[in-house]
Amino acid sequence: MENLIALVNRLQRACTALGDHGEESSLPTLWDALPSIAVVGGQSSGKSSVLESVVGKDFLPRGSGIVTRRPLVLQLHRIDEGREYAEFGHLPRKRFTDFAAVRKEIADETDRETGRSKQISSVPIYLSIYSPNVVNLTLIDLPGLTKVAVEGQSDSIVQDIENMVRSYIEKPNCIILAVSPANQDLATSDAIKISREVDPKGERTFGVLTKIDLMDKGTNAVEILEGKAFKLQFPWIGVVNRSQADINKNVDMIAARRREREYFSSTPEYKHLAHRMGSEHLGKVLSKHLETVIKSRIPGLQSLINKTIIELETELSSLGKPIATDAGGKLYMIMEICRSFDGNFKEHLDGVRPGGDKIYYVFDNQLPAALKRLQFDKQLSMDNVRKLITEADGYQPHLIAPEQGYRRLIESSVISIKGPAEAAVDEVHAILKELIHKAISETVELKQYPSLRVEVSNAAVESLERMRDESKKATLQLVEMECSYLTVDFFRKLPQDMEKGGNPTHSIFDRYNDSYLRRIGSNVLSYVNMVCVSLRNSIPKSVVYCQVREAKRSLLDHFFAELGKKEGKQLGTLLDEDPAIMKRRLSLAKRLELYRSAQAEIDSVAWSK
């Protein structure tokens, strides 16, 4: 279950890309159902410093007044090694290794949405940071609560910010990280006030106390940190952020964290609490708690997603069929789309796109391993050899060599190779089927026409099934050929001494002694192993000839033949796009894709349990 946070990260990323980030909408929203941690605090509460301490990097804009004017969805990904870097959702292919540039991009992206004013926007900025020095965690940094509008802001800015913060933290799936400065009266804390209103029992609120080192002499925050002054379900965590002088001197986070640890461990009032203080401890506690919450929410998420998928599919189906074009144009369009899909499929097989290498893996690893696992020792056990050899003699013993016994032993062993042969055929079929689904999802035009997508997918899979049946027939024939005609030269080269049945004057009991039967078993095993080597080379040829080559050559031939028989009206059912409702259909289709992806990902995590 260690990838739970990464799962939610991916879903939140998909929601953000889709524009589904919790705003009011006539469409269902997945964002609201996903557990998240929202960071709440008043201006100058040290909220930004706390976030930077958890990350271990300077990356947030600083300044006077309202600096955070859009929600920042900050996703931390722990990597084992390598250089730290950041990626923005709106710049998916650009890596930032300079965190000063990250700070500038946050400011620039805020201005792009709000203009160079001091107004706020509820559209979040999506930022991922990859580092070996972080824990897996998702945090949503919200604008700081304020009591007074500054010049350039509307009079409603104070209420607008509070409404935005409430829209996040009032949701039952939101974990609240309430940041309050220790050098101010906790009773006046904006973060505590709003947190108490939406979470009166403190069941989902984590209290963080900043600026402990800046308290007046003779005062301390022990009663707060011990939960006596303001009790929450979870222990308060104190942090000591860098001072403005430290920031001006570019004191790095490693030194700051070390200084923070030293402060708590060396200050008499806080020494007994030092083990659960500091930004490093905060990050670990939040990561562990978030994972626990996500785990408990999986059944509810599955139910919501399944229900929403049904609703989206129902509405998509109810939108009706689009206006059709002429029959010739529809046929040409369908053929072009199918050629595009076929080209994508071939690129997977030829290595231009990934996936075709899995077929080679079947031949080079899975088939040899399956052959190696065959239990020939069961067929060639002493009891079985004795049984088949004596049965083959009938009512009288063999005179020269137990040829019929040899044949029966070989056939009973070789026939077991059918299992790995069939498995190789089925495995390649499964890979080809997977590549079809990949090629279909990569063919943009098919996403516009769901009916055509289904028809092409069904036709391609049906072709694969026919090819699989032919391949299985041909491949099993290879095994049967080995059973029906044995390689005589192999046995002619075996030494024929007196003890191996070359002397008919020996008694039947001498020839059936254990030593003699073991030699028979050994000879048969050597021959069967030789057959395995031969089939290991010939089975892949049969599979490629009957399945892979045929799939490249004629995957949609049958579909094209049937397509040519259709009339204009029938073709119209494949290209069912109505211009009047195209926008609505497109929005629903995108959301349906998001929810199906979410369904697949969450189901995979649930099954891993």
N, C-alpha and C positions, 0 to 999 in steps of 0.2 A: 504493500500500500504506500510505498515511499514516493510514488509519482502522483499522489493525489493533488498536491498543490500545482504541479506542472500541468495536470489535466485542466484544472480550473483556469490556469493562466492561458492555456490554448483557447478555451471556450470564451474567456473574456476578450482575448485578442480578436477572435472571430466576431464577437458581438460588436466590438469597437469598429472593426472594418465595415460591418454592415450598417453601422449607425444605430445599433440597438444598444444603447447605454443607459437605459433606465428612464428616459424621458417619457412623458405622456404620449401615448400613441394608440391608434386604433388597432394596431397589430400587437399580438402577444410578445412579451419581452422575456428573454432568458436571463438577462443581466440581473434582474431583481431577485431571481431565485438562487443565484450563485453566492456562496459565502464570501465575504470580503472584510477587510479591515480599513476603516475610515479614520484618518488622523484629524482630530478636532482640537482647536485651541484659539485663543484670542491672539490678536496681533502682538508681536514682541513677547510671546510666551515661550519661545525657544523651539517651536514646532519644527522649523526647517533644520535647526541644528541637530535635533533628535533624529530626523530622517537621515541626515548626512552621516551621523555617528553610526547608525545601523548599517548603512551602505559602506562607510569607510572612505567616502569620496566627497569632495566639494563639487556639487553639480547643480545646486538650486540657485535661482536668481535671488539677489539680496537688495535691500534698499528700504527707504522709508515708505510709509503708507501701505496700501494693499499691493503686495508683490505677486502673490498667487491669485490669479484672477480666473483660472479655469481648473477644474479637477485634474489632478495628475495621477493616472493609474501607473503605479510604479511596481514592476514585477522583477523580483530578484531571483536569479538562477545561479545556483552554486555549480561551478565546474571544477573538475579535479586539478587541472593545470592549464597553463596558457595565459596569454595577456588579457587583462580586463578590457571589456568594451561594452558599448551601449548601442541600442537600436531603437528608433522611433517607429511607431505604427504607421505614421504618414510618410516615412522614408525607409521602407522595408529592406532595401538592398544596400543601405549605407551604414557602415560601422563607424562609431565614434570611439576613438581611443584617447582623445583629448577631452577631459571632462569640463574644461573651460568652454569648449565648443558645445558641449551638451547644455550647459547653462545658457549660452547664447541662443541655441535653437529653441529651448523652452520659451524664452522671452519672445523670440521672433514668431514662433507658432502661435503664441498667445495674441500677439499683435495682429497676425493674419486673420484671426477669428474675431477679435474685438475692435480692430483698428487701433490706432495709437492713442486711444483714450484710456481712461481708467475704469472703464466699465467691465463687467464680469460676463462669463459665458458658462453654461452648464455642459457644453460639449467637451469631453475629456481629452487630454493629451495622453497617448499611450507610450510608455517608456519601459524598455527591458534593459536590465544591467546584468551582465555575465561576469562572474568573478569567483575565484577560489576563496575569497574572504567574506562571503555572505552566506546566509541561510536561505533556503527556498521560502519565499514570502511574497505576498501581494499586499500592497498598501495603496490607499487612495488618499492623496494629499488634497485637502479642501481649503478654499480661501479662509484666511483668518477672520474670526468674528470681530466685529468692530462696533463702536457705539456712535461714531460721528462720521459723516460724509466729508471728504476733503474736496478741494477745488477740482473741478472737472468731472465730478461724479454727481449722479442724480440724487435727489433727497431720499429716494427709496433704496439706495445701495445697502444700508444697514439691514433692512428687512429682506432684501433680495439675497444677501449672503446667508442670512439665517435660514431662509426658506430652502436655499440650495443645500445647506448642511443638513437640515432636517430631512430633505428628500432622500438622503443617503442613510442617515443613522436611525431613522424611525422604522426602517425595514427590519423585520425580525432576523434576517440572515446576516445583518451587518454587525461586526465586532467593532466596538468603539474604543479608540485609543485617545483618551482625554488627557491632553497635555496642559499642565498648570505650573506657573512659576512659584517656587517656594518662598520667594521674597515678597509675595503679595498674599493678602488674606484669602484663604481658600473659599470662604463664603462668597467672595466676589468673582470667583473664577468663571469665565464665560463657558469654558469646556465642561466644568462640573455642573453648572446650571442647566445647560441644554441636555447633557447626558442624563441627568436625573429626571428631566421631564419625559424623555422617551424611554428610559430604562430605569424606572424608580427603584427596582430591587437590586440594581447593579449586577445583573446576571450576565451581561455581555459587555461590560465596561472594564477596561484596564486603565488604571490611573498611573500617569507618569508625572513625576515631580522634577522640574528643571530648576536650575539656578540655586541649588542647595548651598553652593559655595559662596553665594552672594548675600546670604541672609545676614541680618544685623548681628553683631557680636552679642553673645549671651543668649541667642535664640537658636533653635534647631528644629528639624522636621521629623524627629523620632516618632511622635504620636501619630503623625499622618502616615509615615512609612509602616508603622506597626498596625495601621488600620483602626486606631482608636478615635481619631478626630473625624474621619469620614470613612465609614466601612463600605468596602466593595466585596463582591464574592471572591475576587482574585487579589492577591497581595499587591500593594503599591510598589512601584519600581522607581527608584531615584536615579537620575543621571547627572553627570557633570559635563557640560558641553565646553567647547573651546570659548575662550573670551574673545572679544573683538580684537584685542591686541594679538592673541594667537592667530586669529584669522588674517590680520594684517601682515603678520610675520610668516604666513604660510606654514604654520606648524602642521605637520602631517597627522593623519588620523591614527597611525600606529602609536605615535608619541602621545597623542591626546588620550587614546584608550588606556595606555599604560599609566598616564597621570591620573586618569579617572579611577582606575583600580587602586592606585596608591592612596588616593584621597579617602576612599571608603575604608580601606584596610587600616589606615593610620590615624583616622579621626576617631577618638574614643567613643563619641556618641553613636557612631554608625558601624563600629567594628563588628558588632554581633550580627549586623544585617549585610555585611559586605558580600557574602556569597550569593545574594539575590539582588544585587544592585548593578547598575551600569548598562551601557547601550548594548554590549555583547550579550549579556543575559536577557535583555529585553527582546532582542531579535530571536534568540533561541526559544524563549517562552511563547512568543507570538506564533512562530512557525509551527511549534508542536501543537498549540491550541487550534490554530487554523486547520491543521491536518485532521485533528479530532473532530472538529465541527463538520468539515467536508465529508468525512467518513459517515457521520450520522445523518447527513443530508442526502446521501446517494439514493436511497429508496424514493424519497420525495421528489428528487430531481428526475429520476426515471419516470415516475408517474406523470409529472408535469410535462415532460418532453413527449412521452407517448400520446398523451391527451392532446397536446398542441399539434403534433404531427397529424393526427386524425382531423382536427379542426381545419388545419391549413389545406390538407388534401381534399377535404369536403368542399371548401370554398373554391379551390382551384377547379374542381370538377364542375361546380355550379356556374362558373363564369361563361360556359357555352363555347361554341366553336367559332373560329375566326372566318372572315370572308375568304373564299378560295379563289385562286387564279385559274388560268386556262390549264387544261390537262397536260399539254406539252411542256409548259413552263414548270408545272409541279413535278412532272417526271424528271425533267433535267435537274431541277433543284435537289430532289431526293438523291439522284445518282451522284451529284457533286458532293453532297454531304457524306454519302456512303463511301465515296472514294477518299475523302479526307479522313474518315474513320479508319478505312483499310490501310491508308498510308501510315497513320499513327501506330496501328497494330504491327505493321511490318517493321517500323522503326524500333519497336520494343524487341522484336525478335533479332534484328540485325545489330543491336547494340547502340543505336543512336539514342534511344531512350532506355532507361533501366528496366530490368526484368527478365530479359532473354537468357542471362547468365544462369538463372535458376535451373534451366533445363540441363545445362552442362553439369551442374552440381548433382542432379539426379543420376547422370551417367557416370560421373567420376567419383561420387561418394556414396550416394544412397543405394544404388544397385549393387556395387561391390560389397558394401557393408551387409546388405540383405542376403547376398549369396554366402557371405562368410558366416552369417548367423544360422544358416541351415543346419539342422541337427542330423547330419548323416550318421552320427554314431548310434542313433536309435535304430535306423534301418540296418546298420552294419554291426549291431550288437552280436555277441557270441550266440545268444539264443536264437535271434532272428536268422543269422547266417545258417546255423544248424538246421533250423526249421525249413527254410527255403531250399537248401541243398538236398536234404533228405526227401522233401516233397517232390522235388524235380526228378528224383530217381524213379519214382513210381514204385512198382512192385519188385524191381531189381536194381542193384547198385549200378552206377555208371562205370564204364570200362576204362576210359582214358582220362577224361576231365569232366567235371560237372557243368557242361556248357549251359544247359537249361537253367541250372541254379544260378550261374553267373548272370545270365540274361535277366532273370527275375529280380536279382539283387540290384542290377544296374538300372532296370526300368523303374523299380520302386523308389530308387534314390533320385534319379534324374527327373522323375515326374514332379518331385517336390520343388523343382526350380520354377514351375509354373507360377507359384506364389509371388516370388520377387519379380518375375516377368510381368505379371498382371499389375503388380504394384507400380512398376516403372511406367507402364502405360497410363494408369490412373493418375499418377503424380504429374506427369507431363500434361495430361488433360486438365488437371486442376490449375496448373501454371498458365496454360493457354487461356483458360476461362478467366483467370485473374487479369491477364493482359488485355483481354477483350473489355472487361469492365474499366480498366485503366484507360484504354484507348477511347472508350465511349465518354468517360468523364473529361477527357482532354480535348474532345471534339466539341468546340464551342457551339457550333450550329445545332448539335443534338440537344443541348441544354434548352434551346429555344423551343424545340418541338418534342414534348414528352412522349407523344404517341409514336413518333418515328423512332425515338430513342429505344422504347420498349421493343418495337418490332425488329429493329436492327439487332438489338441485344439477343432477343429470342432466336432470330434467324441464325446469328453467328454461333450461339451456343448449340443449337440443333445441328449445325454443320459439324461442330467439334464432336458432338456425340456420335454422329455417323462415322467420322474419322476415327474416333476412339474404338468403336466396335470393329472396324476393319483392321485397325492396328493390333487390337487384342487378338483377333483371329490369326493374323499373320505371325505375330510374335509367339503365340502359343504353338503354332505349327512348327516353329523353329525347335521348340523343346520336343515336340512329338517326333520330329525327324531324327533327333538324337536318340530317341527311344526306339525308333523303328529300324535304324540301321547303325550297327556298332562299328567302330573303327578297328578292323581286324589287325592292322599292323601293330597296334598297341600291345595286343596279347601275344603276337608272334615274337615280339622282342623280349617278352618276359622269360627269364631262365626257367627251363623245365627240368627240375631235378627229380630224383626218385620220390622225394617226400611230398611233392606237390601233385601227385596223382599220375605221374608218368609211368609207373610200374603197376600193371593190373594184377600182378601176383600178390600184392599186399592185401591183407584182409580189409574188409569194409570198416572194421573198428579202428584199424591203424589210420586209415585215410580220414576218418572223422574225428581224430583227436584234436585237442584245442590248438595245438601248434599249426596244424593244417588249416583249420577254420580261420585262424587269425591271418594266415597268408592270403586266403581267399578274400577276407574282408579288406586287407591292405591293398590288394590288387584292384578290387572294385573301387575303393576310395580314391586311388590314384587315377583311375579312369574317369570317375565322376568329377574329380577336380580339374582334369583336362577339359571335360565338357563345359564346366563352369567358366573356365578361361575363354573358351571359344564363344560361349553364349554372352559373356560379358562384352565381347566385341561386336557380336552380331545383333543383339537385342537393340542397342541404341540406333543401329542403322535401320532396322525395321521400324522403330518408333519415329525416327526423323522422316523416313520416307513416307510413312502412312499418315502421320499427324502434322508434324511441323511444316514439311514441304507442302503438303496439301492445304494446310491452313493459309500459307502465304499465297498459294496459287488460286484457290477457289473458295475462299471462306464465304463469300456472299453470292456465289453463282446461282444457287437455288433461289435465293431471295430476289435476285434480278430477274430470273425467269418468271417468277410469280408476279413481280411488279409490272412486267410488260403486259400482263393480262388484265390489269386493273383499269377501271374507267375513271373519268375525272372526279366523280363524287367520292369514289373509294380512295383515290389519291389525296383528296382534300382532308380525309380523316387523319392522314399522317402529318399534314402541315396545318395543324389547327391553331392558328394565331389570329386573334381578333384585334385589329388596330385600335378600336375604341376602348378596349380594356387592357391594352398592352402594358401600360404602366403599373396597373394594379397586379396583373399577372406576374410581371417581373419582380415586384416587391415580395409577393407571396412565394414565388419560386426561390428567391434568394434566402428567405427565412426558412423555407422548408429544407433547403440544402444545409443551412446552419444546424437546424434541429436534428436532421438525420445524422450529420457528422457528430453532433453532441451525443446522440443516442448510441452510435457505434462506439465512441470513445468511453462513455460512461459504462456501457454494457461490458466492454473489455475489462475495465477496472473492477466492476462488480464480479465478473467471472473469476478474476484473479484471486478474489477473496477465498 
